[in-house]
Amino acid sequence: MAALSQQPGYEEEKLRKVTELLPCRELQAGFLLSVMGQPQQYSYPSIFIYGHRASGKSHVMQVLFKELEVRGGIYCPAPIDNFCFYWLWILQNELRYAFIFQVMEKSELLRDADANLLPALLRLQELVEDNITVILLSEISWDKFRPNTGCFEPLLLHFPDYSKVELQQILSLDRNPSYSAEFYSSYINILLGVFYSVCRDLRELRHLAALNFSKFCEPLAEGKVKETDTHKLWRNIEPHLKKAMQTVYLREVSSHQWEQMQQMEKEAEPLRGLSAHTHVELPYYSKFLLIAAYLASYNPARTDKRFFLKHHGKIRKTHFQKKNEKASNHLLGPKPFPLDRLLAIFYSVVDSRVAPTASIFSQISSLVTLQLLTQVSHDDQLDAPKYKCAVPLDFICAISRTVNFDIVKYLYDFLQ
């Protein structure tokens, strides 16, 4: 940064402010400042910035544009069919300025556009004969992004994931002024101890930190503990954070709904537990897909014919049980099942005729993304992928009640 401060036209105060506003991203901001140049100079034609979600790509650009008074805009991709018209509109409205930076988020969508569009954007400065720099933001690396036909090579800038120490530093800046910095930092340390192994997303962690801080402070507000009694504060917040890991991290509920859930838990004992509420964001058929997945995970495959075919007669557990099946399937845990078995059970339990459309398959992918289902086969095993259901019994019972389906009657372990 010392070398940057010597560049003509850059004020020391602005540089200092930028580094203060971008903790743990000083190197990336310094690189961008060094290639932006000054209004009377031509900047590099194109820059490719890549890194995982919530690694600070867009935020760094916004801060640089605002604090350094650089002319630029950040745009989200338009529908691919209208992409060329979209960029023509941008150029018509923006090229009247002498020094322009155009930033495009989610630029990986360009790979599905016309083959000539990406090469044209990367050398747009040359094509329009004006001082314009195109900056592409992406979650994938340039090696996977680069078109096969070849194109102008942009400058590459990587935004790595934040480390645990960096997340601690950034999240601690959001502290409540009513509490000391040490107290809030200890809370963030506890939060990261629970969530860091499964979530490195700064946005999600900031969301979780804001939602759970009031619960962390409850014993302190009631006068039961002191700020320095970290062990008691941890024991109070631990079960709450585990519930948040199952529900809020998946964003099945909004912040407002999460707060309502906590209030309802206090007021009504029958509504205790998050599983009675975590269904709120699931589509109708996704609920039945999850029910079918649970049945496929915990019922022996040979019982499907008896459970889901009409005129099967009375089901007796002793008819199916083998000598080596003395333990409950729920104690043994979920078993993997193939996709065709999942769909067969789904079409049997859903209360209306559903065509096997792409929408149904996309909802299965969504359940995997939400970590409600787990894919246990390889990604390249497209002919017969296998899955496991990843939700507990109380969760699936709550889901079943919302669609008036008595799942207990279809579970092998609960047969009389």
C-alpha distance (Angstrom), angle and dihedral (degrees) to the residues before:
residue distance angle dihedral
M1 . . .
A2 3.81 . .
A3 3.80 90.5 .
L4 3.79 90.7 49.3
S5 3.77 92.4 53.8
Q6 3.80 89.1 60.8
Q7 3.81 93.2 59.1
P8 3.81 110.1 110.0
G9 3.79 115.4 -108.7
Y10 3.80 96.7 27.9
E11 3.76 116.2 109.0
E12 3.77 120.1 -142.1
E13 3.80 92.7 -132.9
K14 3.81 93.5 54.8
L15 3.78 92.5 48.2
R16 3.78 91.3 50.1
K17 3.80 91.7 49.0
V18 3.77 92.4 50.0
T19 3.80 92.5 53.9
E20 3.81 90.3 48.0
L21 3.80 91.3 52.4
L22 3.81 92.9 47.5
P23 3.81 107.7 52.0
C24 3.81 113.9 -174.1
R25 3.81 90.9 8.6
E26 3.80 99.2 79.6
L27 3.82 93.8 116.4
Q28 3.80 93.8 51.5
A29 3.81 92.6 45.4
G30 3.81 90.4 48.2
F31 3.79 91.6 52.0
L32 3.80 92.0 50.9
L33 3.78 92.2 47.3
S34 3.80 90.7 52.0
V35 3.82 93.6 54.0
M36 3.81 97.6 40.1
G37 3.78 92.2 71.3
Q38 3.81 121.0 -179.5
P39 3.81 132.4 -54.3
Q40 3.82 93.3 -98.0
Q41 3.82 91.8 50.5
Y42 3.79 129.7 75.1
S43 3.78 113.4 -115.2
Y44 3.79 125.6 -146.4
P45 3.86 109.2 -74.0
S46 3.81 98.2 -124.2
I47 3.79 140.4 6.8
F48 3.80 126.4 -165.3
I49 3.82 114.3 -153.1
Y50 3.80 117.6 -172.9
G51 3.78 137.0 176.5
H52 3.76 141.2 119.5
R53 3.78 123.6 -66.6
A54 3.83 115.7 -69.4
S55 3.80 94.0 15.2
G56 3.81 92.4 128.6
K57 3.83 102.5 -98.5
S58 3.80 99.2 131.7
H59 3.80 93.5 34.1
V60 3.81 92.7 56.3
M61 3.81 91.2 50.8
Q62 3.81 92.6 48.6
V63 3.80 92.2 50.7
L64 3.80 92.9 47.9
F65 3.81 92.7 49.2
K66 3.79 92.5 48.7
E67 3.77 102.7 40.8
L68 3.81 98.1 38.2
E69 3.81 93.2 41.2
V70 3.79 91.3 -126.7
R71 3.79 117.8 164.8
G72 3.77 108.9 -117.6
G73 3.76 146.5 117.1
I74 3.80 137.6 -145.2
Y75 3.78 114.6 -139.4
C76 3.77 133.5 -174.1
P77 3.80 117.6 -136.6
A78 3.78 117.1 -89.5
P79 3.81 121.5 -142.4
I80 3.78 108.0 -64.1
D81 3.81 93.1 -120.0
N82 3.82 90.4 60.9
F83 3.79 97.1 36.7
C84 3.79 98.3 109.8
F85 3.80 92.6 47.9
Y86 3.80 88.6 47.3
W87 3.80 93.1 56.9
L88 3.78 93.0 42.4
W89 3.79 88.1 57.0
I90 3.82 91.0 50.1
L91 3.78 92.3 50.4
Q92 3.80 94.2 47.3
N93 3.79 90.8 53.1
E94 3.80 100.0 38.2
L95 3.81 107.9 36.2
R96 3.79 92.1 78.8
Y97 3.81 86.1 78.6
A98 3.80 119.0 83.0
F99 3.81 99.3 -137.5
I100 3.78 118.4 36.6
F101 3.80 137.2 173.4
Q102 3.79 117.5 -172.4
V103 3.79 114.6 -165.9
M104 3.78 121.7 -166.2
E105 3.79 120.8 -163.6
K106 3.82 122.5 -152.7
S107 3.77 88.6 18.4
E108 3.81 91.6 167.6
L109 3.81 85.5 87.8
L110 3.79 86.5 73.3
R111 3.78 89.2 75.5
D112 3.82 88.4 72.0
A113 3.81 93.7 49.9
D114 3.79 129.0 86.3
A115 3.82 111.6 -49.9
N116 3.82 92.1 -121.2
L117 3.81 96.3 51.6
L118 3.80 100.1 77.0
P119 3.84 95.2 46.5
A120 3.81 88.6 48.5
L121 3.81 93.3 51.5
L122 3.80 92.5 48.4
R123 3.81 91.2 57.5
L124 3.80 98.2 30.1
Q125 3.81 90.8 126.7
E126 3.78 89.9 64.1
L127 3.80 94.6 43.4
V128 3.81 96.9 51.4
E129 3.83 94.7 33.3
D130 3.77 92.3 -133.5
N131 3.78 136.9 111.0
I132 3.79 99.4 -92.2
T133 3.80 127.0 139.6
V134 3.79 121.8 -163.0
I135 3.82 114.4 -150.2
L136 3.81 116.7 -166.7
L137 3.81 120.0 -159.4
S138 3.77 116.8 -159.4
E139 3.79 142.4 162.1
I140 3.81 92.4 -140.5
S141 3.80 129.3 68.6
W142 3.79 124.1 -103.0
D143 3.81 92.0 -111.1
K144 3.81 89.2 64.8
F145 3.80 92.3 38.6
R146 3.82 101.3 48.5
P147 3.84 112.4 105.5
N148 3.79 118.5 -121.3
T149 3.80 92.4 -123.5
G150 3.77 92.2 64.4
C151 3.79 127.4 -120.4
F152 3.79 144.1 -175.1
E153 3.81 109.3 -51.0
P154 3.82 112.1 -122.8
L155 3.78 125.7 -150.6
L156 3.80 109.0 -89.9
L157 3.80 124.7 -136.9
H158 3.80 122.9 178.2
F159 3.81 123.8 -153.7
P160 3.83 105.1 -160.0
D161 3.79 122.4 -154.1
Y162 3.78 114.9 -86.5
S163 3.80 113.7 -100.2
K164 3.79 120.7 -128.8
V165 3.80 90.8 -101.7
E166 3.81 91.0 50.8
L167 3.80 92.4 48.2
Q168 3.80 88.7 50.1
Q169 3.80 89.9 52.3
I170 3.82 95.5 46.8
L171 3.81 97.7 42.9
S172 3.79 91.8 46.8
L173 3.80 88.5 63.0
D174 3.83 89.2 68.6
R175 3.78 93.2 65.2
N176 3.78 122.8 146.7
P177 3.84 109.1 -108.7
S178 3.81 89.3 -136.1
Y179 3.79 90.4 69.8
S180 3.77 133.7 53.3
A181 3.79 122.3 -98.0
E182 3.83 90.3 -118.0
F183 3.80 91.8 54.1
Y184 3.81 94.3 50.2
S185 3.79 91.5 43.7
S186 3.82 90.1 54.9
Y187 3.81 88.8 51.4
I188 3.81 91.3 51.7
N189 3.80 89.6 48.6
I190 3.83 90.0 54.7
L191 3.82 91.3 46.2
L192 3.80 92.7 51.5
G193 3.79 90.6 46.2
V194 3.82 87.9 62.9
F195 3.80 102.9 35.3
Y196 3.80 107.9 27.0
S197 3.81 93.9 83.6
V198 3.84 91.4 57.7
C199 3.81 103.7 26.6
R200 3.83 131.8 40.0
D201 3.81 94.1 163.3
L202 3.80 109.1 122.9
R203 3.81 93.0 -155.0
E204 3.79 93.3 52.8
L205 3.80 93.0 45.4
R206 3.80 91.6 48.5
H207 3.82 88.5 49.7
L208 3.80 91.2 50.8
A209 3.79 93.3 45.4
A210 3.80 92.3 54.0
L211 3.81 94.1 46.2
N212 3.80 97.7 48.5
F213 3.80 102.4 38.4
S214 3.83 94.4 87.9
K215 3.81 89.5 55.4
F216 3.81 90.3 50.0
C217 3.81 90.4 53.2
E218 3.83 96.0 48.2
P219 3.85 97.0 95.3
L220 3.80 89.2 45.4
A221 3.81 93.0 50.9
E222 3.82 90.4 48.6
G223 3.79 91.2 52.0
K224 3.80 94.0 -118.8
V225 3.81 96.8 122.0
K226 3.79 141.0 15.4
E227 3.79 127.2 -118.5
T228 3.79 90.5 -104.5
D229 3.83 94.4 54.8
T230 3.80 94.4 93.6
H231 3.82 95.3 160.9
K232 3.82 94.7 60.3
L233 3.78 91.7 43.1
W234 3.80 89.1 52.0
R235 3.81 93.3 51.0
N236 3.80 90.0 52.0
I237 3.80 96.1 49.3
E238 3.83 100.3 37.3
P239 3.85 98.7 84.4
H240 3.80 90.2 42.9
L241 3.81 92.1 54.2
K242 3.80 92.0 48.5
K243 3.80 89.2 55.1
A244 3.79 89.7 48.7
M245 3.81 89.9 51.9
Q246 3.80 90.0 57.5
T247 3.79 96.7 45.3
V248 3.79 120.5 11.1
Y249 3.80 95.8 43.9
L250 3.82 88.5 57.3
R251 3.83 88.9 51.8
E252 3.81 90.3 -132.9
V253 3.79 85.2 140.3
S254 3.78 133.2 34.8
S255 3.79 124.2 -120.2
H256 3.80 90.5 -101.8
Q257 3.82 91.9 50.0
W258 3.81 90.6 48.8
E259 3.81 90.7 54.6
Q260 3.81 90.6 48.0
M261 3.79 89.8 51.3
Q262 3.79 91.7 54.5
Q263 3.81 91.0 50.1
M264 3.80 92.2 48.7
E265 3.80 90.9 50.7
K266 3.77 89.5 58.1
E267 3.81 94.6 46.5
A268 3.81 102.2 42.1
E269 3.79 125.2 35.6
P270 3.86 94.5 -162.7
L271 3.78 88.9 61.6
R272 3.78 95.4 54.1
G273 3.77 116.7 130.1
L274 3.75 129.4 49.5
S275 3.76 95.3 -111.6
A276 3.79 91.1 78.5
H277 3.78 89.2 62.9
T278 3.78 108.3 29.3
H279 3.80 92.1 88.2
V280 3.77 94.4 72.2
E281 3.80 96.6 99.6
L282 3.83 99.1 39.1
P283 3.83 117.6 106.3
Y284 3.80 117.7 -119.7
Y285 3.81 98.0 -104.6
S286 3.81 91.9 41.3
K287 3.80 87.7 63.4
F288 3.80 91.0 55.2
L289 3.80 90.7 45.4
L290 3.80 89.3 53.5
I291 3.82 90.6 47.7
A292 3.81 90.3 50.5
A293 3.82 90.1 48.5
Y294 3.80 91.4 52.1
L295 3.81 91.7 50.2
A296 3.79 91.0 48.0
S297 3.82 91.0 49.8
Y298 3.81 97.4 49.8
N299 3.82 105.0 28.7
P300 3.82 121.9 75.9
A301 3.79 109.5 -111.3
R302 3.81 92.7 -122.8
T303 3.83 90.8 63.4
D304 3.81 94.2 60.7
K305 3.80 92.9 86.8
R306 3.80 92.1 54.8
F307 3.79 94.9 43.1
F308 3.79 100.8 44.4
L309 3.82 107.5 27.7
K310 3.79 120.1 85.4
H311 3.83 121.4 -118.4
H312 3.78 91.2 24.9
G313 3.78 94.1 139.4
K314 3.79 126.3 -137.5
I315 3.78 117.7 -21.2
R316 3.76 117.7 -136.1
K317 3.75 120.4 -175.2
T318 3.79 92.7 -143.5
H319 3.80 90.1 62.1
F320 3.78 91.2 65.4
Q321 3.77 105.8 30.9
K322 3.77 116.3 106.4
K323 3.77 126.4 -157.9
N324 3.81 92.9 -101.9
E325 3.83 92.8 49.7
K326 3.77 100.9 82.9
A327 3.83 96.7 121.3
S328 3.80 124.0 76.9
N329 3.78 115.0 -102.1
H330 3.80 88.5 -132.9
L331 3.80 90.0 58.7
L332 3.79 91.8 49.2
G333 3.80 91.6 51.2
P334 3.82 132.9 -128.1
K335 3.79 118.9 -35.2
P336 3.81 124.7 -146.5
F337 3.78 118.9 -102.1
P338 3.83 133.2 -171.9
L339 3.79 123.5 -109.9
D340 3.80 94.5 -112.4
R341 3.82 91.2 57.9
L342 3.80 90.8 49.9
L343 3.80 91.6 52.4
A344 3.82 92.9 45.2
I345 3.82 91.1 54.9
F346 3.81 91.6 42.4
Y347 3.80 93.5 55.4
S348 3.81 89.2 47.0
V349 3.81 97.3 52.6
V350 3.81 101.5 36.5
D351 3.78 110.0 97.9
S352 3.80 96.3 -136.2
R353 3.78 137.0 46.3
V354 3.80 110.4 -90.6
A355 3.77 124.9 -172.2
P356 3.83 116.0 -133.7
T357 3.80 94.6 -110.4
A358 3.79 131.2 161.2
S359 3.80 87.9 -102.0
I360 3.81 91.0 68.0
F361 3.80 91.8 51.1
S362 3.80 91.6 46.8
Q363 3.81 89.7 53.5
I364 3.82 89.0 54.7
S365 3.81 88.4 54.0
S366 3.80 89.5 49.1
L367 3.81 91.2 53.5
V368 3.81 88.6 52.5
T369 3.81 90.4 49.4
L370 3.81 89.7 51.0
Q371 3.82 88.4 51.1
L372 3.80 91.3 -121.6
L373 3.80 87.4 117.6
T374 3.79 125.6 34.1
Q375 3.79 122.0 -149.4
V376 3.79 108.0 -139.7
S377 3.81 98.8 178.3
H378 3.80 125.6 78.5
D379 3.80 118.3 -83.7
D380 3.79 90.9 -119.5
Q381 3.82 92.1 54.4
L382 3.79 95.1 96.9
D383 3.80 99.4 153.3
A384 3.82 97.1 63.9
P385 3.82 114.1 6.4
K386 3.80 116.8 -175.5
Y387 3.78 129.5 -145.3
K388 3.79 143.2 -175.7
C389 3.78 127.8 -148.3
A390 3.82 110.5 -117.6
V391 3.82 102.3 -168.3
P392 3.84 128.8 95.2
L393 3.80 126.8 -117.1
D394 3.80 96.8 -101.3
F395 3.80 89.5 51.9
I396 3.81 94.1 53.1
C397 3.81 91.8 43.8
A398 3.80 89.2 55.7
I399 3.80 90.8 48.5
S400 3.81 90.3 49.2
R401 3.79 93.1 52.1
T402 3.80 91.3 57.4
V403 3.82 90.6 60.0
N404 3.85 95.9 36.7
F405 3.79 93.7 -113.2
D406 3.81 118.8 143.6
I407 3.79 99.6 -145.9
V408 3.81 94.5 176.3
K409 3.83 89.9 70.3
Y410 3.80 88.8 59.8
L411 3.81 98.3 47.4
Y412 3.78 116.3 101.5
D413 3.82 93.7 -148.1
F414 3.81 92.0 59.9
L415 3.79 99.1 50.3
Q416 3.79 112.6 124.4
